[in-house]
Amino acid sequence: MEYTYKTQDTCSTEIKLNIDGNVVTNISFTGGCNGNLKAIPLLVDGWTVEEIEKKLSGVICGRRPTSCADQLARACRAAYEEQKEEGQA
């Protein structure tokens, strides 16, 4: 399932990803720090929602209460929950 997540309190404005069961692939960010947001998807492509949450949840950026990495963890969980609601998980 393809999923788009609107980020909050970050320089990036949205995250697109594919989710199949609990495996996340094809992650892309719109906006944000170009280098970091090219690297993160390469590092976590093929990971499960739980693995991404374990590593990235709670990461903050400067004085912000969140970060693009934290928002990715939230996006993965939201995509997983929507997929379950639609009966695709």
PyMOL Python script that loads the backbone (N, CA, C, O; Angstrom):
from pymol import cmd

cmd.read_pdbstr("""\
ATOM      1  N   MET A   1       0.846  -1.159   0.000  1.00  0.00           N
ATOM      2  CA  MET A   1       0.000   0.000   0.000  1.00  0.00           C
ATOM      3  C   MET A   1       0.902   1.237   0.000  1.00  0.00           C
ATOM      4  O   MET A   1       1.862   1.315   0.767  1.00  0.00           O
ATOM      5  N   GLU A   2       0.589   2.184  -0.853  1.00  0.00           N
ATOM      6  CA  GLU A   2       1.307   3.450  -0.856  1.00  0.00           C
ATOM      7  C   GLU A   2       0.651   4.384   0.151  1.00  0.00           C
ATOM      8  O   GLU A   2      -0.575   4.453   0.237  1.00  0.00           O
ATOM      9  N   TYR A   3       1.473   5.105   0.912  1.00  0.00           N
ATOM     10  CA  TYR A   3       0.954   5.957   1.978  1.00  0.00           C
ATOM     11  C   TYR A   3       1.691   7.292   1.969  1.00  0.00           C
ATOM     12  O   TYR A   3       2.905   7.335   1.771  1.00  0.00           O
ATOM     13  N   THR A   4       0.956   8.376   2.183  1.00  0.00           N
ATOM     14  CA  THR A   4       1.542   9.710   2.290  1.00  0.00           C
ATOM     15  C   THR A   4       1.206  10.278   3.656  1.00  0.00           C
ATOM     16  O   THR A   4       0.051  10.254   4.082  1.00  0.00           O
ATOM     17  N   TYR A   5       2.219  10.787   4.339  1.00  0.00           N
ATOM     18  CA  TYR A   5       2.081  11.328   5.691  1.00  0.00           C
ATOM     19  C   TYR A   5       2.515  12.789   5.681  1.00  0.00           C
ATOM     20  O   TYR A   5       3.614  13.110   5.230  1.00  0.00           O
ATOM     21  N   LYS A   6       1.664  13.660   6.170  1.00  0.00           N
ATOM     22  CA  LYS A   6       1.991  15.082   6.305  1.00  0.00           C
ATOM     23  C   LYS A   6       2.732  15.276   7.624  1.00  0.00           C
ATOM     24  O   LYS A   6       2.184  15.011   8.694  1.00  0.00           O
ATOM     25  N   THR A   7       3.962  15.734   7.545  1.00  0.00           N
ATOM     26  CA  THR A   7       4.777  15.888   8.743  1.00  0.00           C
ATOM     27  C   THR A   7       4.379  17.138   9.528  1.00  0.00           C
ATOM     28  O   THR A   7       3.716  18.033   9.003  1.00  0.00           O
ATOM     29  N   GLN A   8       4.794  17.181  10.787  1.00  0.00           N
ATOM     30  CA  GLN A   8       4.531  18.314  11.665  1.00  0.00           C
ATOM     31  C   GLN A   8       5.823  18.728  12.353  1.00  0.00           C
ATOM     32  O   GLN A   8       6.602  17.882  12.792  1.00  0.00           O
ATOM     33  N   ASP A   9       6.045  20.032  12.444  1.00  0.00           N
ATOM     34  CA  ASP A   9       7.192  20.606  13.164  1.00  0.00           C
ATOM     35  C   ASP A   9       8.554  20.195  12.611  1.00  0.00           C
ATOM     36  O   ASP A   9       9.530  20.114  13.356  1.00  0.00           O
ATOM     37  N   THR A  10       8.621  19.933  11.294  1.00  0.00           N
ATOM     38  CA  THR A  10       9.909  19.611  10.671  1.00  0.00           C
ATOM     39  C   THR A  10      10.055  20.408   9.375  1.00  0.00           C
ATOM     40  O   THR A  10       9.084  20.954   8.850  1.00  0.00           O
ATOM     41  N   CYS A  11      11.277  20.461   8.879  1.00  0.00           N
ATOM     42  CA  CYS A  11      11.532  21.140   7.604  1.00  0.00           C
ATOM     43  C   CYS A  11      10.922  20.368   6.438  1.00  0.00           C
ATOM     44  O   CYS A  11      10.480  20.971   5.460  1.00  0.00           O
ATOM     45  N   SER A  12      10.895  19.048   6.533  1.00  0.00           N
ATOM     46  CA  SER A  12      10.219  18.273   5.496  1.00  0.00           C
ATOM     47  C   SER A  12       8.712  18.461   5.661  1.00  0.00           C
ATOM     48  O   SER A  12       8.224  18.696   6.766  1.00  0.00           O
ATOM     49  N   THR A  13       7.988  18.355   4.558  1.00  0.00           N
ATOM     50  CA  THR A  13       6.546  18.588   4.605  1.00  0.00           C
ATOM     51  C   THR A  13       5.727  17.316   4.475  1.00  0.00           C
ATOM     52  O   THR A  13       4.578  17.266   4.914  1.00  0.00           O
ATOM     53  N   GLU A  14       6.313  16.284   3.874  1.00  0.00           N
ATOM     54  CA  GLU A  14       5.594  15.016   3.770  1.00  0.00           C
ATOM     55  C   GLU A  14       6.559  13.870   3.563  1.00  0.00           C
ATOM     56  O   GLU A  14       7.699  14.043   3.131  1.00  0.00           O
ATOM     57  N   ILE A  15       6.049  12.684   3.892  1.00  0.00           N
ATOM     58  CA  ILE A  15       6.800  11.445   3.707  1.00  0.00           C
ATOM     59  C   ILE A  15       5.912  10.502   2.911  1.00  0.00           C
ATOM     60  O   ILE A  15       4.743  10.307   3.247  1.00  0.00           O
ATOM     61  N   LYS A  16       6.465   9.920   1.859  1.00  0.00           N
ATOM     62  CA  LYS A  16       5.761   8.887   1.097  1.00  0.00           C
ATOM     63  C   LYS A  16       6.483   7.573   1.334  1.00  0.00           C
ATOM     64  O   LYS A  16       7.710   7.528   1.417  1.00  0.00           O
ATOM     65  N   LEU A  17       5.704   6.502   1.442  1.00  0.00           N
ATOM     66  CA  LEU A  17       6.300   5.182   1.649  1.00  0.00           C
ATOM     67  C   LEU A  17       5.335   4.113   1.161  1.00  0.00           C
ATOM     68  O   LEU A  17       4.150   4.364   0.946  1.00  0.00           O
ATOM     69  N   ASN A  18       5.869   2.936   0.997  1.00  0.00           N
ATOM     70  CA  ASN A  18       5.063   1.756   0.710  1.00  0.00           C
ATOM     71  C   ASN A  18       5.151   0.845   1.921  1.00  0.00           C
ATOM     72  O   ASN A  18       6.198   0.722   2.557  1.00  0.00           O
ATOM     73  N   ILE A  19       4.024   0.208   2.225  1.00  0.00           N
ATOM     74  CA  ILE A  19       4.001  -0.729   3.341  1.00  0.00           C
ATOM     75  C   ILE A  19       3.283  -1.993   2.893  1.00  0.00           C
ATOM     76  O   ILE A  19       2.223  -1.937   2.270  1.00  0.00           O
ATOM     77  N   ASP A  20       3.878  -3.130   3.221  1.00  0.00           N
ATOM     78  CA  ASP A  20       3.295  -4.428   2.903  1.00  0.00           C
ATOM     79  C   ASP A  20       3.398  -5.265   4.166  1.00  0.00           C
ATOM     80  O   ASP A  20       4.483  -5.713   4.536  1.00  0.00           O
ATOM     81  N   GLY A  21       2.256  -5.477   4.833  1.00  0.00           N
ATOM     82  CA  GLY A  21       2.290  -6.095   6.156  1.00  0.00           C
ATOM     83  C   GLY A  21       2.909  -5.094   7.103  1.00  0.00           C
ATOM     84  O   GLY A  21       2.363  -4.010   7.311  1.00  0.00           O
ATOM     85  N   ASN A  22       4.053  -5.448   7.683  1.00  0.00           N
ATOM     86  CA  ASN A  22       4.741  -4.478   8.539  1.00  0.00           C
ATOM     87  C   ASN A  22       6.097  -4.072   7.973  1.00  0.00           C
ATOM     88  O   ASN A  22       6.923  -3.507   8.689  1.00  0.00           O
ATOM     89  N   VAL A  23       6.334  -4.355   6.694  1.00  0.00           N
ATOM     90  CA  VAL A  23       7.604  -4.025   6.041  1.00  0.00           C
ATOM     91  C   VAL A  23       7.450  -2.741   5.231  1.00  0.00           C
ATOM     92  O   VAL A  23       6.520  -2.595   4.438  1.00  0.00           O
ATOM     93  N   VAL A  24       8.385  -1.813   5.449  1.00  0.00           N
ATOM     94  CA  VAL A  24       8.338  -0.489   4.840  1.00  0.00           C
ATOM     95  C   VAL A  24       9.419  -0.373   3.768  1.00  0.00           C
ATOM     96  O   VAL A  24      10.575  -0.724   4.004  1.00  0.00           O
ATOM     97  N   THR A  25       9.037   0.123   2.583  1.00  0.00           N
ATOM     98  CA  THR A  25       9.980   0.311   1.477  1.00  0.00           C
ATOM     99  C   THR A  25       9.660   1.616   0.751  1.00  0.00           C
ATOM    100  O   THR A  25       8.645   2.260   1.016  1.00  0.00           O
ATOM    101  N   ASN A  26      10.539   1.985  -0.158  1.00  0.00           N
ATOM    102  CA  ASN A  26      10.344   3.134  -1.059  1.00  0.00           C
ATOM    103  C   ASN A  26       9.996   4.418  -0.316  1.00  0.00           C
ATOM    104  O   ASN A  26       9.030   5.096  -0.666  1.00  0.00           O
ATOM    105  N   ILE A  27      10.766   4.751   0.695  1.00  0.00           N
ATOM    106  CA  ILE A  27      10.546   5.945   1.501  1.00  0.00           C
ATOM    107  C   ILE A  27      11.120   7.154   0.774  1.00  0.00           C
ATOM    108  O   ILE A  27      12.230   7.101   0.245  1.00  0.00           O
ATOM    109  N   SER A  28      10.351   8.250   0.752  1.00  0.00           N
ATOM    110  CA  SER A  28      10.874   9.507   0.219  1.00  0.00           C
ATOM    111  C   SER A  28      10.301  10.667   1.013  1.00  0.00           C
ATOM    112  O   SER A  28       9.152  10.640   1.453  1.00  0.00           O
ATOM    113  N   PHE A  29      11.127  11.682   1.185  1.00  0.00           N
ATOM    114  CA  PHE A  29      10.749  12.894   1.905  1.00  0.00           C
ATOM    115  C   PHE A  29      10.611  14.040   0.919  1.00  0.00           C
ATOM    116  O   PHE A  29      11.318  14.086  -0.088  1.00  0.00           O
ATOM    117  N   THR A  30       9.708  14.963   1.202  1.00  0.00           N
ATOM    118  CA  THR A  30       9.597  16.200   0.451  1.00  0.00           C
ATOM    119  C   THR A  30      10.095  17.317   1.361  1.00  0.00           C
ATOM    120  O   THR A  30       9.601  17.481   2.477  1.00  0.00           O
ATOM    121  N   GLY A  31      11.076  18.087   0.884  1.00  0.00           N
ATOM    122  CA  GLY A  31      11.665  19.145   1.692  1.00  0.00           C
ATOM    123  C   GLY A  31      12.659  18.579   2.686  1.00  0.00           C
ATOM    124  O   GLY A  31      12.986  17.392   2.650  1.00  0.00           O
ATOM    125  N   GLY A  32      13.136  19.439   3.575  1.00  0.00           N
ATOM    126  CA  GLY A  32      14.067  18.997   4.608  1.00  0.00           C
ATOM    127  C   GLY A  32      15.512  19.014   4.159  1.00  0.00           C
ATOM    128  O   GLY A  32      15.836  19.522   3.086  1.00  0.00           O
ATOM    129  N   CYS A  33      16.368  18.459   4.980  1.00  0.00           N
ATOM    130  CA  CYS A  33      17.816  18.418   4.741  1.00  0.00           C
ATOM    131  C   CYS A  33      18.126  17.341   3.707  1.00  0.00           C
ATOM    132  O   CYS A  33      18.035  16.147   3.992  1.00  0.00           O
ATOM    133  N   ASN A  34      18.481  17.764   2.545  1.00  0.00           N
ATOM    134  CA  ASN A  34      18.626  16.888   1.392  1.00  0.00           C
ATOM    135  C   ASN A  34      19.480  15.648   1.663  1.00  0.00           C
ATOM    136  O   ASN A  34      19.040  14.532   1.386  1.00  0.00           O
ATOM    137  N   GLY A  35      20.670  15.818   2.188  1.00  0.00           N
ATOM    138  CA  GLY A  35      21.565  14.673   2.406  1.00  0.00           C
ATOM    139  C   GLY A  35      21.020  13.680   3.407  1.00  0.00           C
ATOM    140  O   GLY A  35      20.993  12.477   3.145  1.00  0.00           O
ATOM    141  N   ASN A  36      20.584  14.177   4.556  1.00  0.00           N
ATOM    142  CA  ASN A  36      20.051  13.297   5.594  1.00  0.00           C
ATOM    143  C   ASN A  36      18.819  12.546   5.102  1.00  0.00           C
ATOM    144  O   ASN A  36      18.644  11.362   5.388  1.00  0.00           O
ATOM    145  N   LEU A  37      17.978  13.242   4.367  1.00  0.00           N
ATOM    146  CA  LEU A  37      16.725  12.623   3.963  1.00  0.00           C
ATOM    147  C   LEU A  37      16.853  11.759   2.720  1.00  0.00           C
ATOM    148  O   LEU A  37      15.877  11.153   2.279  1.00  0.00           O
ATOM    149  N   LYS A  38      18.045  11.700   2.157  1.00  0.00           N
ATOM    150  CA  LYS A  38      18.363  10.685   1.153  1.00  0.00           C
ATOM    151  C   LYS A  38      18.941   9.460   1.851  1.00  0.00           C
ATOM    152  O   LYS A  38      18.713   8.326   1.429  1.00  0.00           O
ATOM    153  N   ALA A  39      19.696   9.703   2.931  1.00  0.00           N
ATOM    154  CA  ALA A  39      20.376   8.607   3.632  1.00  0.00           C
ATOM    155  C   ALA A  39      19.419   7.769   4.464  1.00  0.00           C
ATOM    156  O   ALA A  39      19.489   6.540   4.426  1.00  0.00           O
ATOM    157  N   ILE A  40      18.529   8.402   5.210  1.00  0.00           N
ATOM    158  CA  ILE A  40      17.629   7.655   6.099  1.00  0.00           C
ATOM    159  C   ILE A  40      16.849   6.579   5.328  1.00  0.00           C
ATOM    160  O   ILE A  40      16.823   5.428   5.764  1.00  0.00           O
ATOM    161  N   PRO A  41      16.215   6.917   4.197  1.00  0.00           N
ATOM    162  CA  PRO A  41      15.485   5.866   3.471  1.00  0.00           C
ATOM    163  C   PRO A  41      16.374   4.709   3.016  1.00  0.00           C
ATOM    164  O   PRO A  41      15.939   3.557   3.014  1.00  0.00           O
ATOM    165  N   LEU A  42      17.601   5.005   2.635  1.00  0.00           N
ATOM    166  CA  LEU A  42      18.511   3.932   2.220  1.00  0.00           C
ATOM    167  C   LEU A  42      18.844   3.009   3.383  1.00  0.00           C
ATOM    168  O   LEU A  42      18.970   1.797   3.209  1.00  0.00           O
ATOM    169  N   LEU A  43      18.986   3.584   4.559  1.00  0.00           N
ATOM    170  CA  LEU A  43      19.358   2.793   5.732  1.00  0.00           C
ATOM    171  C   LEU A  43      18.229   1.898   6.237  1.00  0.00           C
ATOM    172  O   LEU A  43      18.482   0.780   6.686  1.00  0.00           O
ATOM    173  N   VAL A  44      16.981   2.379   6.168  1.00  0.00           N
ATOM    174  CA  VAL A  44      15.880   1.626   6.779  1.00  0.00           C
ATOM    175  C   VAL A  44      14.982   0.913   5.770  1.00  0.00           C
ATOM    176  O   VAL A  44      14.011   0.272   6.173  1.00  0.00           O
ATOM    177  N   ASP A  45      15.274   1.003   4.485  1.00  0.00           N
ATOM    178  CA  ASP A  45      14.444   0.342   3.472  1.00  0.00           C
ATOM    179  C   ASP A  45      14.378  -1.156   3.747  1.00  0.00           C
ATOM    180  O   ASP A  45      15.407  -1.816   3.888  1.00  0.00           O
ATOM    181  N   GLY A  46      13.168  -1.682   3.821  1.00  0.00           N
ATOM    182  CA  GLY A  46      12.971  -3.109   4.071  1.00  0.00           C
ATOM    183  C   GLY A  46      12.838  -3.462   5.541  1.00  0.00           C
ATOM    184  O   GLY A  46      12.614  -4.625   5.875  1.00  0.00           O
ATOM    185  N   TRP A  47      12.970  -2.480   6.427  1.00  0.00           N
ATOM    186  CA  TRP A  47      12.799  -2.725   7.856  1.00  0.00           C
ATOM    187  C   TRP A  47      11.317  -2.823   8.189  1.00  0.00           C
ATOM    188  O   TRP A  47      10.461  -2.379   7.424  1.00  0.00           O
ATOM    189  N   THR A  48      11.034  -3.405   9.329  1.00  0.00           N
ATOM    190  CA  THR A  48       9.658  -3.464   9.807  1.00  0.00           C
ATOM    191  C   THR A  48       9.297  -2.161  10.522  1.00  0.00           C
ATOM    192  O   THR A  48      10.169  -1.384  10.910  1.00  0.00           O
ATOM    193  N   VAL A  49       8.006  -1.947  10.685  1.00  0.00           N
ATOM    194  CA  VAL A  49       7.522  -0.788  11.428  1.00  0.00           C
ATOM    195  C   VAL A  49       8.150  -0.772  12.812  1.00  0.00           C
ATOM    196  O   VAL A  49       8.603   0.272  13.280  1.00  0.00           O
ATOM    197  N   GLU A  50       8.179  -1.911  13.459  1.00  0.00           N
ATOM    198  CA  GLU A  50       8.706  -2.005  14.819  1.00  0.00           C
ATOM    199  C   GLU A  50      10.200  -1.667  14.881  1.00  0.00           C
ATOM    200  O   GLU A  50      10.644  -0.993  15.810  1.00  0.00           O
ATOM    201  N   GLU A  51      10.966  -2.130  13.904  1.00  0.00           N
ATOM    202  CA  GLU A  51      12.396  -1.820  13.875  1.00  0.00           C
ATOM    203  C   GLU A  51      12.624  -0.319  13.690  1.00  0.00           C
ATOM    204  O   GLU A  51      13.481   0.273  14.346  1.00  0.00           O
ATOM    205  N   ILE A  52      11.852   0.283  12.796  1.00  0.00           N
ATOM    206  CA  ILE A  52      11.975   1.725  12.557  1.00  0.00           C
ATOM    207  C   ILE A  52      11.593   2.501  13.809  1.00  0.00           C
ATOM    208  O   ILE A  52      12.289   3.442  14.193  1.00  0.00           O
ATOM    209  N   GLU A  53      10.494   2.115  14.445  1.00  0.00           N
ATOM    210  CA  GLU A  53      10.080   2.788  15.678  1.00  0.00           C
ATOM    211  C   GLU A  53      11.147   2.669  16.762  1.00  0.00           C
ATOM    212  O   GLU A  53      11.444   3.643  17.453  1.00  0.00           O
ATOM    213  N   LYS A  54      11.712   1.496  16.911  1.00  0.00           N
ATOM    214  CA  LYS A  54      12.714   1.258  17.953  1.00  0.00           C
ATOM    215  C   LYS A  54      13.932   2.167  17.772  1.00  0.00           C
ATOM    216  O   LYS A  54      14.465   2.694  18.748  1.00  0.00           O
ATOM    217  N   LYS A  55      14.365   2.347  16.541  1.00  0.00           N
ATOM    218  CA  LYS A  55      15.574   3.132  16.274  1.00  0.00           C
ATOM    219  C   LYS A  55      15.312   4.633  16.156  1.00  0.00           C
ATOM    220  O   LYS A  55      16.168   5.432  16.538  1.00  0.00           O
ATOM    221  N   LEU A  56      14.145   5.037  15.632  1.00  0.00           N
ATOM    222  CA  LEU A  56      13.956   6.447  15.280  1.00  0.00           C
ATOM    223  C   LEU A  56      12.968   7.224  16.139  1.00  0.00           C
ATOM    224  O   LEU A  56      13.018   8.453  16.164  1.00  0.00           O
ATOM    225  N   SER A  57      12.073   6.540  16.843  1.00  0.00           N
ATOM    226  CA  SER A  57      11.098   7.250  17.688  1.00  0.00           C
ATOM    227  C   SER A  57      11.813   8.052  18.766  1.00  0.00           C
ATOM    228  O   SER A  57      12.742   7.567  19.412  1.00  0.00           O
ATOM    229  N   GLY A  58      11.367   9.272  18.944  1.00  0.00           N
ATOM    230  CA  GLY A  58      11.907  10.112  19.998  1.00  0.00           C
ATOM    231  C   GLY A  58      13.134  10.926  19.623  1.00  0.00           C
ATOM    232  O   GLY A  58      13.595  11.741  20.422  1.00  0.00           O
ATOM    233  N   VAL A  59      13.675  10.724  18.419  1.00  0.00           N
ATOM    234  CA  VAL A  59      14.810  11.535  17.974  1.00  0.00           C
ATOM    235  C   VAL A  59      14.298  12.960  17.763  1.00  0.00           C
ATOM    236  O   VAL A  59      13.271  13.167  17.116  1.00  0.00           O
ATOM    237  N   ILE A  60      15.019  13.939  18.311  1.00  0.00           N
ATOM    238  CA  ILE A  60      14.597  15.328  18.139  1.00  0.00           C
ATOM    239  C   ILE A  60      15.616  16.079  17.286  1.00  0.00           C
ATOM    240  O   ILE A  60      16.737  15.613  17.082  1.00  0.00           O
ATOM    241  N   CYS A  61      15.212  17.240  16.794  1.00  0.00           N
ATOM    242  CA  CYS A  61      16.065  18.073  15.950  1.00  0.00           C
ATOM    243  C   CYS A  61      16.144  19.460  16.580  1.00  0.00           C
ATOM    244  O   CYS A  61      15.163  20.204  16.592  1.00  0.00           O
ATOM    245  N   GLY A  62      17.313  19.798  17.099  1.00  0.00           N
ATOM    246  CA  GLY A  62      17.480  21.100  17.734  1.00  0.00           C
ATOM    247  C   GLY A  62      16.520  21.266  18.895  1.00  0.00           C
ATOM    248  O   GLY A  62      16.439  20.410  19.776  1.00  0.00           O
ATOM    249  N   ARG A  63      15.794  22.371  18.889  1.00  0.00           N
ATOM    250  CA  ARG A  63      14.831  22.646  19.960  1.00  0.00           C
ATOM    251  C   ARG A  63      13.439  22.096  19.662  1.00  0.00           C
ATOM    252  O   ARG A  63      12.527  22.218  20.480  1.00  0.00           O
ATOM    253  N   ARG A  64      13.285  21.501  18.508  1.00  0.00           N
ATOM    254  CA  ARG A  64      11.974  20.959  18.125  1.00  0.00           C
ATOM    255  C   ARG A  64      11.679  19.687  18.921  1.00  0.00           C
ATOM    256  O   ARG A  64      12.596  18.969  19.320  1.00  0.00           O
ATOM    257  N   PRO A  65      10.399  19.417  19.147  1.00  0.00           N
ATOM    258  CA  PRO A  65      10.036  18.214  19.908  1.00  0.00           C
ATOM    259  C   PRO A  65      10.050  16.936  19.067  1.00  0.00           C
ATOM    260  O   PRO A  65       9.712  15.862  19.565  1.00  0.00           O
ATOM    261  N   THR A  66      10.435  17.048  17.809  1.00  0.00           N
ATOM    262  CA  THR A  66      10.425  15.925  16.882  1.00  0.00           C
ATOM    263  C   THR A  66      11.543  16.119  15.867  1.00  0.00           C
ATOM    264  O   THR A  66      12.321  17.066  15.976  1.00  0.00           O
ATOM    265  N   SER A  67      11.630  15.240  14.891  1.00  0.00           N
ATOM    266  CA  SER A  67      12.607  15.330  13.803  1.00  0.00           C
ATOM    267  C   SER A  67      12.027  14.595  12.605  1.00  0.00           C
ATOM    268  O   SER A  67      10.979  13.958  12.706  1.00  0.00           O
ATOM    269  N   CYS A  68      12.705  14.685  11.483  1.00  0.00           N
ATOM    270  CA  CYS A  68      12.256  13.935  10.315  1.00  0.00           C
ATOM    271  C   CYS A  68      12.306  12.428  10.581  1.00  0.00           C
ATOM    272  O   CYS A  68      11.440  11.686  10.117  1.00  0.00           O
ATOM    273  N   ALA A  69      13.303  11.983  11.317  1.00  0.00           N
ATOM    274  CA  ALA A  69      13.411  10.558  11.666  1.00  0.00           C
ATOM    275  C   ALA A  69      12.240  10.132  12.554  1.00  0.00           C
ATOM    276  O   ALA A  69      11.627   9.090  12.325  1.00  0.00           O
ATOM    277  N   ASP A  70      11.935  10.944  13.564  1.00  0.00           N
ATOM    278  CA  ASP A  70      10.800  10.663  14.447  1.00  0.00           C
ATOM    279  C   ASP A  70       9.496  10.679  13.658  1.00  0.00           C
ATOM    280  O   ASP A  70       8.621   9.842  13.879  1.00  0.00           O
ATOM    281  N   GLN A  71       9.367  11.627  12.743  1.00  0.00           N
ATOM    282  CA  GLN A  71       8.165  11.700  11.915  1.00  0.00           C
ATOM    283  C   GLN A  71       8.044  10.464  11.020  1.00  0.00           C
ATOM    284  O   GLN A  71       6.934  10.001  10.755  1.00  0.00           O
ATOM    285  N   LEU A  72       9.168   9.929  10.554  1.00  0.00           N
ATOM    286  CA  LEU A  72       9.138   8.695   9.767  1.00  0.00           C
ATOM    287  C   LEU A  72       8.593   7.545  10.609  1.00  0.00           C
ATOM    288  O   LEU A  72       7.774   6.760  10.131  1.00  0.00           O
ATOM    289  N   ALA A  73       9.038   7.443  11.844  1.00  0.00           N
ATOM    290  CA  ALA A  73       8.528   6.394  12.729  1.00  0.00           C
ATOM    291  C   ALA A  73       7.016   6.537  12.897  1.00  0.00           C
ATOM    292  O   ALA A  73       6.288   5.546  12.862  1.00  0.00           O
ATOM    293  N   ARG A  74       6.551   7.763  13.079  1.00  0.00           N
ATOM    294  CA  ARG A  74       5.115   8.015  13.220  1.00  0.00           C
ATOM    295  C   ARG A  74       4.368   7.688  11.924  1.00  0.00           C
ATOM    296  O   ARG A  74       3.269   7.134  11.953  1.00  0.00           O
ATOM    297  N   ALA A  75       4.978   8.035  10.792  1.00  0.00           N
ATOM    298  CA  ALA A  75       4.354   7.754   9.493  1.00  0.00           C
ATOM    299  C   ALA A  75       4.201   6.249   9.275  1.00  0.00           C
ATOM    300  O   ALA A  75       3.172   5.786   8.783  1.00  0.00           O
ATOM    301  N   CYS A  76       5.222   5.502   9.642  1.00  0.00           N
ATOM    302  CA  CYS A  76       5.170   4.047   9.479  1.00  0.00           C
ATOM    303  C   CYS A  76       4.054   3.442  10.321  1.00  0.00           C
ATOM    304  O   CYS A  76       3.313   2.580   9.849  1.00  0.00           O
ATOM    305  N   ARG A  77       3.933   3.890  11.561  1.00  0.00           N
ATOM    306  CA  ARG A  77       2.878   3.382  12.440  1.00  0.00           C
ATOM    307  C   ARG A  77       1.507   3.759  11.882  1.00  0.00           C
ATOM    308  O   ARG A  77       0.598   2.929  11.872  1.00  0.00           O
ATOM    309  N   ALA A  78       1.347   4.998  11.418  1.00  0.00           N
ATOM    310  CA  ALA A  78       0.062   5.443  10.864  1.00  0.00           C
ATOM    311  C   ALA A  78      -0.304   4.632   9.622  1.00  0.00           C
ATOM    312  O   ALA A  78      -1.458   4.243   9.447  1.00  0.00           O
ATOM    313  N   ALA A  79       0.681   4.381   8.766  1.00  0.00           N
ATOM    314  CA  ALA A  79       0.433   3.585   7.564  1.00  0.00           C
ATOM    315  C   ALA A  79       0.027   2.165   7.933  1.00  0.00           C
ATOM    316  O   ALA A  79      -0.899   1.603   7.347  1.00  0.00           O
ATOM    317  N   TYR A  80       0.722   1.592   8.903  1.00  0.00           N
ATOM    318  CA  TYR A  80       0.414   0.234   9.343  1.00  0.00           C
ATOM    319  C   TYR A  80      -1.003   0.148   9.893  1.00  0.00           C
ATOM    320  O   TYR A  80      -1.738  -0.785   9.569  1.00  0.00           O
ATOM    321  N   GLU A  81      -1.390   1.111  10.719  1.00  0.00           N
ATOM    322  CA  GLU A  81      -2.739   1.116  11.303  1.00  0.00           C
ATOM    323  C   GLU A  81      -3.801   1.307  10.228  1.00  0.00           C
ATOM    324  O   GLU A  81      -4.848   0.662  10.280  1.00  0.00           O
ATOM    325  N   GLU A  82      -3.555   2.175   9.264  1.00  0.00           N
ATOM    326  CA  GLU A  82      -4.535   2.369   8.179  1.00  0.00           C
ATOM    327  C   GLU A  82      -4.673   1.103   7.347  1.00  0.00           C
ATOM    328  O   GLU A  82      -5.774   0.723   6.949  1.00  0.00           O
ATOM    329  N   GLN A  83      -3.547   0.459   7.091  1.00  0.00           N
ATOM    330  CA  GLN A  83      -3.561  -0.793   6.328  1.00  0.00           C
ATOM    331  C   GLN A  83      -4.387  -1.847   7.058  1.00  0.00           C
ATOM    332  O   GLN A  83      -5.158  -2.569   6.427  1.00  0.00           O
ATOM    333  N   LYS A  84      -4.238  -1.944   8.377  1.00  0.00           N
ATOM    334  CA  LYS A  84      -5.022  -2.897   9.161  1.00  0.00           C
ATOM    335  C   LYS A  84      -6.519  -2.582   9.079  1.00  0.00           C
ATOM    336  O   LYS A  84      -7.343  -3.486   8.937  1.00  0.00           O
ATOM    337  N   GLU A  85      -6.864  -1.290   9.171  1.00  0.00           N
ATOM    338  CA  GLU A  85      -8.254  -0.879   9.098  1.00  0.00           C
ATOM    339  C   GLU A  85      -8.882  -1.260   7.753  1.00  0.00           C
ATOM    340  O   GLU A  85     -10.063  -1.596   7.671  1.00  0.00           O
ATOM    341  N   GLU A  86      -8.066  -1.199   6.715  1.00  0.00           N
ATOM    342  CA  GLU A  86      -8.552  -1.546   5.372  1.00  0.00           C
ATOM    343  C   GLU A  86      -8.501  -3.041   5.118  1.00  0.00           C
ATOM    344  O   GLU A  86      -8.887  -3.509   4.047  1.00  0.00           O
ATOM    345  N   GLY A  87      -8.023  -3.791   6.105  1.00  0.00           N
ATOM    346  CA  GLY A  87      -7.969  -5.253   5.975  1.00  0.00           C
ATOM    347  C   GLY A  87      -6.883  -5.762   5.085  1.00  0.00           C
ATOM    348  O   GLY A  87      -6.980  -6.871   4.558  1.00  0.00           O
ATOM    349  N   GLN A  88      -5.829  -4.965   4.898  1.00  0.00           N
ATOM    350  CA  GLN A  88      -4.734  -5.362   4.023  1.00  0.00           C
ATOM    351  C   GLN A  88      -3.550  -5.951   4.773  1.00  0.00           C
ATOM    352  O   GLN A  88      -2.625  -6.475   4.151  1.00  0.00           O
ATOM    353  N   ALA A  89      -3.565  -5.875   6.088  1.00  0.00           N
ATOM    354  CA  ALA A  89      -2.412  -6.385   6.861  1.00  0.00           C
ATOM    355  C   ALA A  89      -2.652  -7.811   7.297  1.00  0.00           C
ATOM    356  O   ALA A  89      -1.800  -8.408   7.954  1.00  0.00           O
TER     357      ALA A  89
END
""", "prot")
cmd.dss("prot")
cmd.show_as("cartoon", "prot")
cmd.util.cbc("prot")
cmd.orient("prot")
